[in-house]
């Protein structure tokens, strides 16, 4: 948060590969700047969602019944 104030920024992101404890969450909510906390699990979700630093090992096809095929015309 000090870095945000030093640059007169109003928003910031704090990323950790572990977790955010209660004190960190409460502090981020209490400061006037908007601080987004991203923990390790959320970081992994974002990496997968945006295809950053990940690769596909295998693709699985899921087949479903086409009910339209059986409808009477």
N, C-alpha and C positions, 0 to 999 in steps of 0.2 A: 504494500500500500504506500510505503514511503516513495518508491520509484514512481508510482502514479502521481503523487503530489508533486514530486520534483519536476515532472514533465507537464504538470497541470492537466493531466488526463482525467477523464470522467469515468472511464471503463477499463477493466483489465481482466485477464484470465490467469488463474493459478492452476498449473497442471502438476499432479504428483502421480508417480507410478504405484503408490500405496493407497492409503485411504485418507480421508479428511476427518479429523476428530471433531468432537462437539465444540471445542474452543475455537477451532478454525472456522467452522460454520457460523457460530455466533458472531465472531469478529467480522467476517465478511458481510454479514447482514447488518452490522452496526455502523460500519464506516459509510461516509457520504458517497464515496465512489461505488459504482456498480462493479462488483467483483464476482466473476463466475468461477466456481471451483469445479475442477474436473479430476476425479480420482481414477485409479488404474482401470477399474471395470468400465467406466464411462469412456475412457480413452480407447480401450480396445473396441468397444461398440462403435465409436466414431471412426476408428481406423478401418473396420470392416465395412461400415456404411459408405465410406468415401473411397474405399479400395486403396488405402495408403499403407504400404509396408506389409501387405498380406498377399497371399497367392491361393488359388483354388486347387485343392488336391484332387477332388473328385466331385462330379455332378451326378445327382440321383434323379432319375425320371420318375414322376409320380403319375400313374395312369388313373383316370376316373371314367366312370360310365357316362356316355353321352346320351342323356335322356331325350334330347331333341331327336335323335335317330329313331327312337321307338314311338314317337308321337304319330298319331294317325293324321293323314292329310285331308 
